[in-house]
Amino acid sequence: MLLFRWLILLLLIGAAVSFAFYVGTGQPRYKRWGLLTLKWTLIAAGGFFAVLILERIA
């Protein structure tokens, strides 16, 4: 569980860095990369919390 928490945190930091690069350089590829990273981070977080909820129910 700790591994997944760290993974989600690192992905969020990676998305933030990508958006910072986009703001600094204005290149749209960093924005696209940041949005892609953020999307998969939210999907991973949703799966993580779904497992926690299912463990609580069962």
N, CA, C and O atoms as a printed pandas DataFrame, in Angstrom:
     atom_number atom_name residue_name chain_id  residue_number  x_coord  y_coord  z_coord
0              1         N          MET        A               1    0.820   -1.188    0.000
1              2        CA          MET        A               1    0.000    0.000    0.000
2              3         C          MET        A               1    0.868    1.258    0.000
3              4         O          MET        A               1    0.555    2.243   -0.669
4              5         N          LEU        A               2    1.942    1.209    0.746
5              6        CA          LEU        A               2    2.823    2.367    0.809
6              7         C          LEU        A               2    3.435    2.652   -0.561
7              8         O          LEU        A               2    3.635    3.808   -0.933
8              9         N          LEU        A               3    3.725    1.601   -1.294
9             10        CA          LEU        A               3    4.292    1.753   -2.639
10            11         C          LEU        A               3    3.326    2.500   -3.553
11            12         O          LEU        A               3    3.743    3.376   -4.311
12            13         N          PHE        A               4    2.042    2.161   -3.486
13            14        CA          PHE        A               4    1.057    2.825   -4.333
14            15         C          PHE        A               4    0.882    4.286   -3.946
15            16         O          PHE        A               4    0.692    5.142   -4.811
16            17         N          ARG        A               5    0.947    4.575   -2.646
17            18        CA          ARG        A               5    0.848    5.967   -2.205
18            19         C          ARG        A               5    2.008    6.793   -2.750
19            20         O          ARG        A               5    1.816    7.909   -3.232
20            21         N          TRP        A               6    3.208    6.234   -2.667
21            22        CA          TRP        A               6    4.373    6.944   -3.190
22            23         C          TRP        A               6    4.298    7.098   -4.713
23            24         O          TRP        A               6    4.673    8.133   -5.261
24            25         N          LEU        A               7    3.811    6.059   -5.379
25            26        CA          LEU        A               7    3.680    6.116   -6.835
26            27         C          LEU        A               7    2.716    7.226   -7.251
27            28         O          LEU        A               7    3.007    7.987   -8.174
28            29         N          ILE        A               8    1.585    7.319   -6.581
29            30        CA          ILE        A               8    0.608    8.359   -6.899
30            31         C          ILE        A               8    1.186    9.737   -6.611
31            32         O          ILE        A               8    0.999   10.667   -7.395
32            33         N          LEU        A               9    1.891    9.872   -5.487
33            34        CA          LEU        A               9    2.514   11.153   -5.154
34            35         C          LEU        A               9    3.552   11.554   -6.206
35            36         O          LEU        A               9    3.594   12.708   -6.631
36            37         N          LEU        A              10    4.379   10.607   -6.619
37            38        CA          LEU        A              10    5.400   10.912   -7.627
38            39         C          LEU        A              10    4.779   11.263   -8.979
39            40         O          LEU        A              10    5.288   12.131   -9.687
40            41         N          LEU        A              11    3.690   10.597   -9.336
41            42        CA          LEU        A              11    3.007   10.932  -10.586
42            43         C          LEU        A              11    2.407   12.341  -10.526
43            44         O          LEU        A              11    2.449   13.076  -11.513
44            45         N          LEU        A              12    1.853   12.713   -9.379
45            46        CA          LEU        A              12    1.312   14.068   -9.228
46            47         C          LEU        A              12    2.422   15.112   -9.313
47            48         O          LEU        A              12    2.240   16.168   -9.919
48            49         N          ILE        A              13    3.557   14.820   -8.714
49            50        CA          ILE        A              13    4.698   15.739   -8.798
50            51         C          ILE        A              13    5.180   15.834  -10.238
51            52         O          ILE        A              13    5.525   16.919  -10.707
52            53         N          GLY        A              14    5.207   14.706  -10.944
53            54        CA          GLY        A              14    5.610   14.718  -12.356
54            55         C          GLY        A              14    4.669   15.551  -13.206
55            56         O          GLY        A              14    5.116   16.276  -14.095
56            57         N          ALA        A              15    3.374   15.457  -12.945
57            58        CA          ALA        A              15    2.401   16.268  -13.681
58            59         C          ALA        A              15    2.620   17.751  -13.381
59            60         O          ALA        A              15    2.565   18.584  -14.286
60            61         N          ALA        A              16    2.868   18.079  -12.117
61            62        CA          ALA        A              16    3.107   19.476  -11.739
62            63         C          ALA        A              16    4.367   20.029  -12.415
63            64         O          ALA        A              16    4.391   21.178  -12.854
64            65         N          VAL        A              17    5.398   19.207  -12.490
65            66        CA          VAL        A              17    6.639   19.635  -13.155
66            67         C          VAL        A              17    6.384   19.848  -14.648
67            68         O          VAL        A              17    6.896   20.798  -15.240
68            69         N          SER        A              18    5.598   18.969  -15.248
69            70        CA          SER        A              18    5.277   19.135  -16.671
70            71         C          SER        A              18    4.524   20.440  -16.918
71            72         O          SER        A              18    4.807   21.153  -17.881
72            73         N          PHE        A              19    3.559   20.753  -16.039
73            74        CA          PHE        A              19    2.830   22.006  -16.191
74            75         C          PHE        A              19    3.738   23.209  -15.955
75            76         O          PHE        A              19    3.579   24.243  -16.602
76            77         N          ALA        A              20    4.691   23.076  -15.027
77            78        CA          ALA        A              20    5.647   24.165  -14.795
78            79         C          ALA        A              20    6.525   24.372  -16.033
79            80         O          ALA        A              20    6.815   25.511  -16.400
80            81         N          PHE        A              21    6.944   23.293  -16.672
81            82        CA          PHE        A              21    7.711   23.411  -17.921
82            83         C          PHE        A              21    6.879   24.077  -19.006
83            84         O          PHE        A              21    7.387   24.884  -19.783
84            85         N          TYR        A              22    5.588   23.730  -19.052
85            86        CA          TYR        A              22    4.704   24.353  -20.041
86            87         C          TYR        A              22    4.598   25.855  -19.803
87            88         O          TYR        A              22    4.656   26.642  -20.748
88            89         N          VAL        A              23    4.446   26.248  -18.555
89            90        CA          VAL        A              23    4.350   27.673  -18.233
90            91         C          VAL        A              23    5.670   28.373  -18.562
91            92         O          VAL        A              23    5.679   29.498  -19.060
92            93         N          GLY        A              24    6.779   27.697  -18.278
93            94        CA          GLY        A              24    8.086   28.301  -18.516
94            95         C          GLY        A              24    8.461   28.394  -19.986
95            96         O          GLY        A              24    9.063   29.379  -20.412
96            97         N          THR        A              25    8.112   27.383  -20.760
97            98        CA          THR        A              25    8.549   27.353  -22.155
98            99         C          THR        A              25    7.446   27.685  -23.149
99           100         O          THR        A              25    7.724   28.182  -24.240
100          101         N          GLY        A              26    6.200   27.415  -22.783
101          102        CA          GLY        A              26    5.091   27.657  -23.701
102          103         C          GLY        A              26    4.920   26.569  -24.751
103          104         O          GLY        A              26    4.114   26.718  -25.670
104          105         N          GLN        A              27    5.668   25.477  -24.628
105          106        CA          GLN        A              27    5.554   24.392  -25.604
106          107         C          GLN        A              27    4.384   23.474  -25.229
107          108         O          GLN        A              27    4.323   22.974  -24.106
108          109         N          PRO        A              28    3.467   23.256  -26.159
109          110        CA          PRO        A              28    2.267   22.478  -25.834
110          111         C          PRO        A              28    2.524   21.007  -25.519
111          112         O          PRO        A              28    1.661   20.347  -24.940
112          113         N          ARG        A              29    3.692   20.480  -25.887
113          114        CA          ARG        A              29    3.950   19.069  -25.587
114          115         C          ARG        A              29    4.043   18.838  -24.089
115          116         O          ARG        A              29    3.679   17.758  -23.624
116          117         N          TYR        A              30    4.515   19.808  -23.314
117          118        CA          TYR        A              30    4.570   19.655  -21.867
118          119         C          TYR        A              30    3.171   19.683  -21.256
119          120         O          TYR        A              30    2.901   18.972  -20.288
120          121         N          LYS        A              31    2.297   20.491  -21.810
121          122        CA          LYS        A              31    0.908   20.520  -21.339
122          123         C          LYS        A              31    0.228   19.182  -21.621
123          124         O          LYS        A              31   -0.473   18.638  -20.767
124          125         N          ARG        A              32    0.442   18.663  -22.818
125          126        CA          ARG        A              32   -0.145   17.384  -23.206
126          127         C          ARG        A              32    0.388   16.267  -22.306
127          128         O          ARG        A              32   -0.376   15.418  -21.848
128          129         N          TRP        A              33    1.691   16.271  -22.054
129          130        CA          TRP        A              33    2.299   15.261  -21.195
130          131         C          TRP        A              33    1.771   15.382  -19.762
131          132         O          TRP        A              33    1.508   14.373  -19.109
132          133         N          GLY        A              34    1.615   16.619  -19.275
133          134        CA          GLY        A              34    1.088   16.830  -17.929
134          135         C          GLY        A              34   -0.342   16.348  -17.793
135          136         O          GLY        A              34   -0.698   15.734  -16.787
136          137         N          LEU        A              35   -1.174   16.622  -18.802
137          138        CA          LEU        A              35   -2.564   16.167  -18.756
138          139         C          LEU        A              35   -2.655   14.645  -18.830
139          140         O          LEU        A              35   -3.484   14.035  -18.154
140          141         N          LEU        A              36   -1.815   14.043  -19.640
141          142        CA          LEU        A              36   -1.791   12.584  -19.748
142          143         C          LEU        A              36   -1.360   11.954  -18.420
143          144         O          LEU        A              36   -1.962   10.982  -17.963
144          145         N          THR        A              37   -0.330   12.508  -17.817
145          146        CA          THR        A              37    0.141   12.005  -16.526
146          147         C          THR        A              37   -0.924   12.184  -15.452
147          148         O          THR        A              37   -1.150   11.288  -14.639
148          149         N          LEU        A              38   -1.575   13.339  -15.451
149          150        CA          LEU        A              38   -2.624   13.605  -14.473
150          151         C          LEU        A              38   -3.805   12.647  -14.649
151          152         O          LEU        A              38   -4.372   12.164  -13.669
152          153         N          LYS        A              39   -4.169   12.380  -15.903
153          154        CA          LYS        A              39   -5.275   11.457  -16.170
154          155         C          LYS        A              39   -4.978   10.072  -15.614
155          156         O          LYS        A              39   -5.823    9.482  -14.942
156          157         N          TRP        A              40   -3.792    9.549  -15.884
157          158        CA          TRP        A              40   -3.455    8.210  -15.418
158          159         C          TRP        A              40   -3.235    8.178  -13.908
159          160         O          TRP        A              40   -3.453    7.146  -13.273
160          161         N          THR        A              41   -2.810    9.289  -13.334
161          162        CA          THR        A              41   -2.692    9.366  -11.878
162          163         C          THR        A              41   -4.057    9.267  -11.226
163          164         O          THR        A              41   -4.224    8.555  -10.236
164          165         N          LEU        A              42   -5.039    9.978  -11.777
165          166        CA          LEU        A              42   -6.388    9.921  -11.223
166          167         C          LEU        A              42   -7.012    8.538  -11.402
167          168         O          LEU        A              42   -7.749    8.072  -10.533
168          169         N          ILE        A              43   -6.724    7.888  -12.515
169          170        CA          ILE        A              43   -7.215    6.524  -12.717
170          171         C          ILE        A              43   -6.578    5.575  -11.700
171          172         O          ILE        A              43   -7.266    4.731  -11.126
172          173         N          ALA        A              44   -5.279    5.707  -11.476
173          174        CA          ALA        A              44   -4.591    4.861  -10.496
174          175         C          ALA        A              44   -5.105    5.135   -9.084
175          176         O          ALA        A              44   -5.293    4.203   -8.301
176          177         N          ALA        A              45   -5.331    6.395   -8.758
177          178        CA          ALA        A              45   -5.853    6.743   -7.437
178          179         C          ALA        A              45   -7.268    6.190   -7.256
179          180         O          ALA        A              45   -7.610    5.705   -6.178
180          181         N          GLY        A              46   -8.083    6.261   -8.298
181          182        CA          GLY        A              46   -9.425    5.694   -8.227
182          183         C          GLY        A              46   -9.389    4.195   -7.978
183          184         O          GLY        A              46  -10.163    3.679   -7.172
184          185         N          GLY        A              47   -8.500    3.498   -8.660
185          186        CA          GLY        A              47   -8.344    2.067   -8.432
186          187         C          GLY        A              47   -7.856    1.755   -7.026
187          188         O          GLY        A              47   -8.314    0.800   -6.399
188          189         N          PHE        A              48   -6.937    2.556   -6.540
189          190        CA          PHE        A              48   -6.410    2.373   -5.190
190          191         C          PHE        A              48   -7.519    2.531   -4.154
191          192         O          PHE        A              48   -7.648    1.711   -3.245
192          193         N          PHE        A              49   -8.318    3.587   -4.295
193          194        CA          PHE        A              49   -9.393    3.805   -3.329
194          195         C          PHE        A              49  -10.513    2.786   -3.484
195          196         O          PHE        A              49  -11.185    2.456   -2.507
196          197         N          ALA        A              50  -10.721    2.288   -4.688
197          198        CA          ALA        A              50  -11.717    1.236   -4.885
198          199         C          ALA        A              50  -11.306   -0.031   -4.142
199          200         O          ALA        A              50  -12.145   -0.692   -3.532
200          201         N          VAL        A              51  -10.035   -0.367   -4.190
201          202        CA          VAL        A              51   -9.543   -1.535   -3.457
202          203         C          VAL        A              51   -9.704   -1.328   -1.956
203          204         O          VAL        A              51  -10.103   -2.246   -1.240
204          205         N          LEU        A              52   -9.392   -0.116   -1.475
205          206        CA          LEU        A              52   -9.564    0.157   -0.048
206          207         C          LEU        A              52  -11.025    0.025    0.380
207          208         O          LEU        A              52  -11.317   -0.520    1.445
208          209         N          ILE        A              53  -11.929    0.519   -0.442
209          210        CA          ILE        A              53  -13.366    0.438   -0.123
210          211         C          ILE        A              53  -13.828   -1.022   -0.146
211          212         O          ILE        A              53  -14.588   -1.445    0.725
212          213         N          LEU        A              54  -13.377   -1.782   -1.130
213          214        CA          LEU        A              54  -13.765   -3.192   -1.202
214          215         C          LEU        A              54  -13.218   -3.993   -0.018
215          216         O          LEU        A              54  -13.882   -4.906    0.474
216          217         N          GLU        A              55  -12.017   -3.655    0.435
217          218        CA          GLU        A              55  -11.471   -4.320    1.618
218          219         C          GLU        A              55  -12.302   -4.001    2.846
219          220         O          GLU        A              55  -12.497   -4.859    3.707
220          221         N          ARG        A              56  -12.788   -2.788    2.932
221          222        CA          ARG        A              56  -13.589   -2.362    4.075
222          223         C          ARG        A              56  -14.939   -3.072    4.101
223          224         O          ARG        A              56  -15.444   -3.428    5.166
224          225         N          ILE        A              57  -15.519   -3.276    2.912
225          226        CA          ILE        A              57  -16.832   -3.920    2.811
226          227         C          ILE        A              57  -16.726   -5.406    3.149
227          228         O          ILE        A              57  -17.562   -5.942    3.876
228          229         N          ALA        A              58  -15.715   -6.056    2.630
229          230        CA          ALA        A              58  -15.586   -7.516    2.790
230          231         C          ALA        A              58  -15.009   -7.904    4.121
231          232         O          ALA        A              58  -14.842   -9.092    4.398
